[in-house]
Amino acid sequence: MKTNNEKGRTYVIIVGIYLVLKTVINMVIGGGFDLGGIIFAVVAALAMFSGLQYLNIAVAALVAFTVVRNMPYNLTHLPSTAIYLVEAVIDAGAVVLLLVQNDVKAHFTNKWNELSELFKK
């Protein structure tokens, strides 16, 4: 897989693994299987690995939306939702990393019209 920045791709892999682990942990804590959550996390991780332009913004926006959507409930049901507030802080860090960190931004410079070339060595 072609990348324009190895360090940026490493950060993206860490964020992708975090998204998958977070979903699994939430299923264990919540006590139910979340197929949609697992699918989103895996697809987001794989998509970000590609380094295609603007995917960092799309994933960051979806993660940020999830944090904002769940924040009122998490704040009004403390202390039982304290772990979700910690998760929200980590999510916010992931969003900032995807949008601001220079190595990560350099990773997301692959052009969509060159998609078939990304998988060549």
N, C-alpha and C positions, 0 to 999 in steps of 0.2 A: 504494500500500500504506500503510495507516494505521500510524503509529508513535507511541508515547507519549514517545519520547526520541531525538532525532536523533543525539546523540553516542553513545548506547548502541547504536543501530543501526549506526553506523559501526564501532564495536568488533566487533560481531557479524559484519559483513561481512568484516572483516580476519581474524577467527578462521575463518570459512567458507572464505575463499580459502586460508588456511594449511592447512586440512584437505585441500583438493583438491590443492594443490601438494605437500604432504607425501606423499600417496599416489602421485602421479606420480613424485616423486623416489625413493621407496622401490621403485617398479617398475623404474626405471632402474638403481638400485644393485643390487637383488635379481635383476635379469635376467628377470623374468617379469611377465605381465599379470595384474592383480588386479581382476577385474570387480566382485567384492563390495566391495572397498575403495573403488573409484571410486564405486559406487552409494551406499555409506554416506556418503562425504564430500559428494557432491552433494546427497543427500537431507537430510543434517544441515544443510548450508549454507542450503538453501532453507527448511527448516523453521524454523531460527533466525531467518531474515529476517522471517518472519511475526510474530514477537513474541508467539506464543501462550504462555500461562501454563505454567510448569513444563518447557518444552522446553529451557531452559538447563540445568536440573538433569539432565534425561535425557541430553543430549549430554555434559555434563561427566562424568557417571557412566560413560558408555561410553568416553570418552577416558581417564579415570582407570583404568578396568578394564584397558584395553589396555596402559597404562604398567606397571601392577602385574604383569600376566600376562607381559610380556616382560622385566621387570627382571632376574630371576635369570639368564636366558640371556645378556643383554647384559653383566652383571657378570662372569660366569664366562668369557666369551670375549673379554675385552679383549686387545690393543688393537684388534682388528679390528671391534669393535662400538662404538667410541668415538663415532662419529657418531650412533648410535642413543641413546646416553646424552645427547648434546646435544639430540636430538629429544625425549627424555623430559623434559628440563628445560623446553623450550618448551611441550610438552604440559601440564606441571604449571602453567605460567604461564597458559595458556589456560583451564584448569579453574578456577583461582583467579579469573581475570577474569570468567568466566561466572557464578560463584557469589557473588562478593563486591562487585564494582564497582557502585556505586549507579546510574550511568547505564545500565549493562547490565541490572541488575535492573528498572529502570523501563521499559526496552524490552519486557520480557517480562510485560506486564500485560494483554494482549489476552485477552478471554474466549473460550473454545472455542465457546460457544453463539452468539457473534457472528461466527463465521467468515466468513459470506457478506458481512458489512459491511466486512471488512478490505480488500477489493479495490475498494471504491467510493471515489471522491475526495471 
